[in-house]
């Protein structure tokens, strides 16, 4: 809870992130991406761009296969557009933060190694979704 953090004297990040599964990590100066499933956080990595972290979250969410899980981008093209915009706004080149193809390959490799990457979904008869939000 943000108000609880402020009461405890914790300062909120100056970086406003509007991506599910992504937060700015002040110590590293990068964006941390993670996903929660069955009460456990699964680390997806640190990224120089919020859009890359958001894409990592989306890949993990799709891997889980939960129908109700919210994603940041509807299609990979939306991610590419957001990444291009973010690079332009920051005045960075793709070589400064890593080329898109290499980042996408690394994200997909990391997600494939997560314990839930087999797209196992709960039995529809049970009425429970396999994924936590």
N, C-alpha and C positions, 0 to 999 in steps of 0.2 A: 504494500500500500504506500503510495507516494507521500500522503500526508503523515504517515507514521515515520517515514524516513526523514522528513523535514523536521519533525518534532525531536528526533534523535540527533539532530545536527548534521545529518548526512546531506551532502550536496547532490542535487540531481545533475545529470550530465547536461552539458550545453548542447549536445547533439540531439536533435529531435528525430526519432526514428518512428516511422509509421509502417513498419514491416512486421508481420507476425513472425515470431521466433528469432528476432534479431535485437541485440542491444549494443550500445557503444561501451567498450571496455577502456576506461581512462588510462589505466596503467600501460596497456600495450598501444593505445591509440588506434585500435582496430575494432571491427565489428564482430561480435561473438554470435554465432548461430547455434541454436540448439532446439531440440524438439522433445516434448514430454509424451511418454507413453506408459500406461499402467503404473503411474506414480513415480516414474524414473525419468530424469533428464538425460538425454543422449546428446553428447557434444558433437557438433558438426564442423567446427573449426572457427578460426579467426580469419577475417577477410578485410582487405583494404577498402572495399566498397560495400555499402549497405545492400546494394542490389545483388551482389554476389552471395552474401549471407542469406538473403531472402530466397534466392534461387536454391541454395543448399537446403533450406527448410522445406521448400516446395517439393524438391526431389524426395526428401525423406517422407513427407506427408503422402505423396503419391505411392511410395513404396509400401507404406502401411496399408493403404487401400481403404481407409475409412471414408465412407461417403460424405459424412458431415464435416470433415476436416477442412478448415479454411486455408486457402493458399494466397500467395501474394500476386502471382501472375497466372493468367488463364492459359497462356501459351508461351513457348520459348521466345517467340518474337517480341512479346511484351517485356520480357526480361532484357533482351538485347536493346530495346528502345530505352528502358530505364537506365541501363548501364551506360549507354552512350550519353544520355542526358546528365547523369551523375559525373561522368568524366569531364564533360564540357563545363559544368557548373564549378567543378573543383579546379579546372584548368590543368588537368592531368592528361598524359598520353596513356594508351593501353600498355605500352612497354613499362611504364612506371609502376603499374599495379599488377601486371600479368595479363597475357593475352586471353581473350575470352575462351578460345577452344581449349587451352591448357587448363583453365580454371574449371570449365564445365566437365572436362574429363576427370580431373581430380575430385570434384564433387560427386560425380556418379560412381567413381571407384570407392570413395569413402562410404557413401550410402549403401553400396552393395555389400559392404562388410559389417553393417549394423545387424544386430540380432533379429530384427524384424523385417529384413529386406526381402523375405520370401513371400510377401504380400498375404500372409496368413490373416484371415478375417474371422471373427467369431461366427459361430453357428447362427444363421438368421432365425432359427426357431427359438433361440434363447431370448431374443429381443434386446440383446446387448451388443453394442458396437465394440470392436476390439481396441479402438484408439481412445486415448484421453485427449482433451483439448488443452 
